[in-house]
Amino acid sequence: MKNEKIYTMFVSSVYPNYVAKVEKKGKTKNDVDEIINWLTGYSQQELEEILANKIDFETFFKEAPNKNPNRKLIKGVICGIRVEEIEEPLMQEIRYLDKLVDELARGKKKENIFRKEK
């Protein structure tokens, strides 16, 4: 596994950027939390504990209690790279989150953000 800088960054240091990005477009912190909960299976209380502690992205995704199997349906480009083509599993998980936050900020409805098998 590559030693990417983002892996060792604390979730709590990036989280405010997610919130600020969506708030500029009229969405809320609760919307961001809902996306994170859907993607990872963390409860709201668990997420708040993670944000209160210094938990890095590697640990955050490694210990996610119930990664949503439909996250594999997330497709598209983030940071110039197609998320479905990212080979490194941890980086793909991080980019899934980035993609969902980006979609929320662009005004996509949550029922469409939360992928479902057809």
N, C-alpha and C positions, 0 to 999 in steps of 0.2 A: 504494500500500500504506500502510495506517495504520502509524504509528510506535508500536506497542504496547510497553510496558515489558518484557514477557516476551521479546520478540525479542532484546533486548540483554542479558538476564540470562545468566549463565554456567550451562551445564548442570550443572557441578560444584556450584553453589550450591543447586540444586533437587534434585538426585539424592539427597542424604541424607534429604530429606523423603519421597521415594518409598520408600526403604528402610525408614525408620522406620514409615511407614504400613503396610507389608505385614508387618513384623516383629511389630507389635502383634497381628496375626492369625495368627501362626505360620508365615509364609512367610519367605523369605530374600533376601539381596542377589543371590544367583545367580538366583533367580526373576525379579527385576527386570531383571537383565542379559539374561536369555533373552528377555524381552518386548521389550526395546530392540533386541536383535540381530534378532529376527523382524521387527519393524516397519521397521527402517532398513537392514538388511544389513551393519551394522558388525560386524566380528569382535570377539571379546572383547578382543584386544590393542588394536585401534583404539579401542574404547570406553574402555579404561583410559587410553590416551594422551589422549583427549578430556577425561576427568575430571581428568587431571593438569595439563592446560593450560587456559587461559582461553578456551574456545570458547563462543560464544553460541548460543542456540537457532536463530537465523536461519542461521548458518553450519552448525550441526549438521545441520539438515534439508536445507539447500541442497546440502551435500556428501555426503549419505547415499549410499553406493555402490549400494544395491539396495533401494529402498523396496518393500516387499512389496505386490504388486498387490491382494492380498486385504484390505489395510487399508481399502479402500473398502467392505467388507462390515461394518465396525464401525458400529453404530447405537446410539442411546440418548442419554440426557441426562447432561451433565456441566456443572457450574456453571450449571444452569438452562437450558441451551441444547442442542438436538439436534445432535450432532456431524455428522450427515449433511447438515444444513442450513446449516452454516457456509460462507459464500461465500469468505472470504479463505483461500487455500490454506495459507499458513504457519500461521495460527491453527488451521486444521483439523488439520494434522499434529500440532501441540502437543496439541490436545484428544484426538486419537486416543491418544496416549501416556498422557495423564491418565486416559482411560477404561479403558485396559487395566490400568493400575496399580490403579485403583479396583476393577475386576472381580477382580483377583488378591487384593486386600485383603478383598474380600467373600467369598472362598472359592471362586470359580468355578474349575473345573478348567482347566489350561492347554490341554488339547486342545480345549476350547470357546472359550477366549480367542483361540487361533490360528485365526482364521476360515479356512474352506476353501470353495471353490465347491462347490455341491451338484450 
